[in-house]
Amino acid sequence: MRTIAILFLAALLSLPLFAQQKTAPVSASGQSGAAATSALPENAATKEQLLKLFDVMAINKQLQSVVQSMASSMDQMMPMANLTDKQKDEMNKLQGEMLAKLMSPDFIDTYLLEMVPIYQKHFTKADVDQLIAFYSSVVGQKFINEQPLITQETFPKVIPLMQQRVQDVLKEMNYDQRLKQIFAEEPEGKPKT
């Protein structure tokens, strides 16, 4: 269960990258446009512009909200019926500590800096100015301010749904049996022991 929650967190961390990203064209060499040219476009957004955009979008606050929602959902999902009150408290403390370390301010700063060159490949200075204008507007700020509430309401519904979906797909695929078969086979060229 914790693995699903952590994978879900990883997916959420990448949402700002996908939310406004266009598909890069593929060159003759088979590389995407972003990989084919390492130089940024002449009119690429500046680092300062993008950091301002991330600030206006309150990405730091959004990430912290995701962590809080996730911690709350993990508490509700984790089967603690057979644990003592002390064990439950220790588990909650351990999970809280893990999530706090995963989303430390240093990590968030590094995360935002890693996003800069990606956004620079896809957005011009003019694009970012328009995004800043939107997210600075009343409706843009409403969107940003509602996101934590939406996330908080979504997690308790989505995580159990995801868990059930994973279980159903694994069963439908006969995943466990197929996994055992894969690992039961000896690699080619390796003598059987």
C-alpha positions in Angstrom: 0.0 0.0 0.0 2.8 2.4 0.9 4.4 1.6 -2.5 1.3 2.7 -4.3 1.1 5.9 -2.3 4.7 6.7 -3.0 4.3 6.0 -6.7 1.2 8.2 -6.7 3.3 10.9 -5.1 5.9 10.6 -7.7 3.3 10.9 -10.4 1.9 14.0 -8.8 5.3 15.6 -8.6 5.5 15.3 -12.4 2.0 16.8 -13.0 3.3 20.4 -13.4 5.6 19.1 -16.1 2.7 17.4 -18.0 0.0 19.9 -17.3 1.2 22.4 -19.9 3.6 20.4 -22.0 3.3 20.0 -25.7 4.6 16.8 -27.4 8.0 17.5 -28.9 8.4 16.5 -32.6 10.5 13.6 -33.4 13.6 14.2 -35.6 14.9 12.0 -38.4 17.3 10.4 -35.9 14.4 9.3 -33.8 15.1 11.7 -30.9 12.4 14.0 -29.7 12.9 17.7 -30.5 14.0 18.3 -26.9 16.6 15.6 -27.0 17.8 16.4 -30.5 18.8 19.9 -29.6 20.4 20.7 -26.3 20.6 24.4 -26.9 17.6 26.4 -25.7 15.5 28.4 -28.2 16.5 32.0 -28.5 13.2 33.2 -27.1 13.2 30.6 -24.2 11.8 31.8 -20.9 14.5 32.8 -18.4 15.2 31.0 -15.2 14.0 34.0 -13.2 10.7 34.1 -15.2 10.1 30.5 -14.5 10.9 30.7 -10.8 8.5 33.6 -10.6 5.9 31.4 -12.4 6.5 28.6 -10.0 6.1 31.0 -7.1 2.9 32.5 -8.5 1.6 29.0 -9.1 2.5 28.2 -5.4 4.0 24.9 -6.5 5.8 24.6 -3.2 2.5 25.0 -1.3 0.8 22.5 -3.6 3.5 19.9 -3.1 3.2 20.3 0.7 -0.5 19.9 0.4 -0.1 16.7 -1.5 2.2 15.4 1.2 -0.3 16.2 3.9 -3.2 14.7 2.0 -1.1 11.6 1.3 -0.1 11.2 4.9 -3.8 11.5 5.9 -4.8 8.9 3.3 -2.1 6.5 4.3 -3.2 6.7 7.9 -6.7 5.8 6.8 -5.6 3.0 4.5 -3.0 1.3 6.6 -4.5 -1.7 8.4 -3.7 -0.9 12.0 -6.4 -2.9 13.7 -4.0 -5.3 15.3 -1.6 -2.7 16.5 -1.4 -1.2 19.9 -2.0 2.5 20.4 1.7 3.0 20.9 2.5 1.1 17.6 -0.1 3.2 15.7 1.5 6.4 17.1 4.9 5.2 16.1 3.8 4.2 12.6 2.1 7.6 12.1 5.3 9.3 13.4 7.5 7.2 11.1 5.3 7.9 8.0 5.2 11.6 8.8 9.0 11.7 9.2 9.4 9.8 5.9 7.1 12.2 3.9 8.7 15.3 5.5 12.1 14.1 4.5 10.9 13.2 1.0 9.5 16.7 0.5 12.1 18.7 2.4 12.6 22.4 1.4 15.9 21.5 -0.1 14.3 18.8 -2.3 11.6 21.1 -3.4 14.1 23.8 -4.4 16.1 21.2 -6.3 12.9 19.9 -7.9 11.9 23.4 -9.1 15.4 24.0 -10.5 15.2 20.7 -12.4 11.9 21.9 -13.9 13.4 25.1 -15.3 15.3 23.7 -18.3 12.3 21.5 -19.2 10.0 24.5 -19.2 12.5 26.5 -21.1 12.4 24.0 -23.9 8.6 24.3 -24.2 7.7 27.8 -23.3 8.8 31.2 -24.7 9.3 34.3 -22.6 5.9 35.5 -23.9 4.2 32.2 -23.0 5.5 32.5 -19.4 4.5 36.1 -19.1 1.0 35.1 -20.1 1.0 32.2 -17.6 2.2 34.5 -14.9 -0.6 36.9 -15.8 -3.2 34.1 -15.6 -2.0 32.7 -12.4 -1.8 36.2 -10.9 -5.4 36.8 -11.9 -8.4 36.3 -9.6 -9.4 33.1 -11.4 -5.8 31.8 -11.6 -5.4 32.4 -7.8 -8.8 30.7 -7.2 -7.6 27.7 -9.2 -4.4 27.6 -7.2 -6.2 28.0 -3.8 -8.7 25.3 -4.6 -6.1 22.7 -5.6 -5.2 21.7 -2.1 -8.9 21.2 -1.2 -9.5 19.2 -4.4 -6.4 17.1 -3.7 -7.6 16.5 -0.1 -11.0 15.4 -1.4 -9.6 13.3 -4.2 -7.0 11.2 -2.3 -9.4 9.2 -0.1 -11.3 8.3 -3.2 -8.5 7.7 -5.7 -6.1 5.7 -3.7 -8.5 2.9 -2.7 -9.7 3.0 -6.4 -6.1 2.6 -7.5 -5.5 -0.2 -5.1 -8.5 -2.1 -6.2 -7.6 -1.5 -9.9 -4.1 -2.8 -9.3 -5.5 -5.9 -7.6 -8.0 -6.5 -10.4 -5.5 -6.1 -13.1 -2.9 -8.4 -11.4 -5.6 -11.0 -11.0 -6.9 -10.7 -14.5 -3.3 -11.0 -15.9 -2.5 -13.9 -13.6 0.5 -11.7 -12.7 1.8 -13.7 -9.7 1.8 -17.0 -11.7 3.4 -15.4 -14.7 6.0 -13.7 -12.6 6.9 -17.1 -11.0 7.2 -18.6 -14.5 9.5 -15.8 -15.6 11.8 -16.3 -12.7 11.6 -20.1 -12.8 13.3 -20.1 -16.2 17.1 -20.3 -16.3 18.8 -17.5 -18.3 20.1 -18.6 -21.7 23.6 -20.0 -21.5 23.5 -20.5 -17.8 23.8 -24.2 -16.7 21.0 -25.5 -14.6 22.0 -26.2 -11.0 
